[in-house]
Amino acid sequence: MTTKTIYRILGRLAACTLALALASCAKEDALTPDFSNPSDNFAPKADDQSPEAQLRRQFFSQTGCYLLFNDTIQHNLLGTDINGQPRYFTETVDLTYAVGQSASIMMKYSYTYLQTMEQKQQLTDFLQQYVLPHLTRKLRPYSWLLCSIINSYKDSYSSPSQPYAASNQRCVVVAGNYILQRERTDAQKTQYAKRILNAIVGQLASNQSSAFEEFYQYSADYYDKNYSALGFSGTPSTAELYQLGFLSSTAISSFPSMTTDLSTYALMVIQYSDEELAAMYANYPIILKKASVVRMVLIELGYVF
């Protein structure tokens, strides 16, 4: 058998093999992408027609935000373990998590859930009437979790604090026990809404951090820098911090981060008017300029003062 004959036989075998492979592929089912939309976990199941599910759908339709009454957003059966016990994948609204974060925040949270449909409706009405009118367009959060009480723990040995609200990049949690305890006046509800906004506006601003580039420029040379690296022999005085445009510094050895600085300013401008700030910081022009930028950007993003 000549070399050409051998090559001819091998070529025919290769062609047959390819043809068989193509025929086999043609008989197989078409590949379908395995994709799950994360938003589905924040919405009621399609077949859930309960009053709570209808309230949540109506809220999303009216506000563009998802509404939750439980911090568990996924609880899916994976199978069983070697002992025959069911195994689940569970995902919760984890306030200690942030995108790009390298380590979890030490603070831990637990919640006392609302018990009745009447409570859920009452607190939803309060949110829509007293809180959301201050937050329009981009500034509104992805989702709201309404509960009775928020318990916040620094560690397992300390007593919990009970904030009015807490938030991360995708959810704001609101404690409504104050509203639910007894009938409140319009003035009391307005004041409580302000406390909630004070607790969350810093995070809401940080969620849109790219809009605050002009604000960051004023203190860009100092963020997260050690005091000693910039020529300070110790912690700068309050006057020195003010001169540089910082309202405070909780760090022992370094200037605040960009996120902390923005959060502090965002809280300040919703608490005080321009006239009040001008009187408080008359000798510190950088503070007044940064406050003016934050107020302007918050308004552009949709905050209603």
C-alpha positions, 0 to 999 in steps of 0.5 A: 500500500502506497503512502498516498493510499494511506493518506487517502484512507485517513482523510476519508476516516476523518471526514466520516468522523466529522460527519458523525459528530455533526449529526450527533450535535444536530440531534441534541437539544439546543443549549439554553442559558442558565440565567436568573434575574436577581431582581426576581428575588426581590419581587413576589412570586408570580403565582402569589396573589396574597394581600402582601404580594399585591401591596408589594407589586403596587408599591413597585409600580408606584415608586420603582423600588422593591418592598420587603417585609422579610430579610430572606430574599432566597431560600432554595433547596439544593438537595440533601447531604450524606445524612439525607438532610435537606441542604438550602442556599439562603441569601439575606439582605446583608447590610454588612456587604458592599460591592468591592468590599474586601472584608465584612463590616463588624456590625451585625443586624437582626430584625423584628418583623411586622406581624399583621397585614394592617401593620404592613399597610400602615408602615407602607403608607407612612413611607410613601407619604412622609419619606419618599416625597423627599427622594425622587429619581436616582436617589431612591434606593433599590429596595426597602425592608420595613420591620418593627425594630432593628437591632444593631450589634457591634459584637456578641458581648455588647447590648444592641442599639436600635437605629431608626434606619440602616442601609447598604447599596441595595436596601434601606431598612426602616424600623416602624415601631414608633409609628405603630405603637400608637396614633401619631400626629402629622408633626410627629410623623414628619419628625420621624421621617426626618430621622430616617432620612438623616440615617440613610442619606449618606448611603444614598449619596454614596450610591451615586458617588460618581455624581460628586466628583467636584465635591471630592476634588476639594480634599482629594489630596488628603483622603485616607492619608496619614497625618504624619505623611502630610506633616502633622505631628499628631491629630489635627485640631478642629480648626485645622480640619475645618481649614482643610474642608473636613467637618471631623475625623474619627480616625486616630491617625488619618484623614477621613475616606471619600465615603465618610466625608460625603456621608458627613456632608450629606447629613449636614446639608439636610439638617441645616439651611445655607444661611445656618451653615454660613453662620456656623462656618463663616471662617471656613470657605472650603466647607461652605463650597463643599456643602454648596456642591453637595446640596446642588448635586442632591437636588439634581439627583432628586432630593427634595428639601 
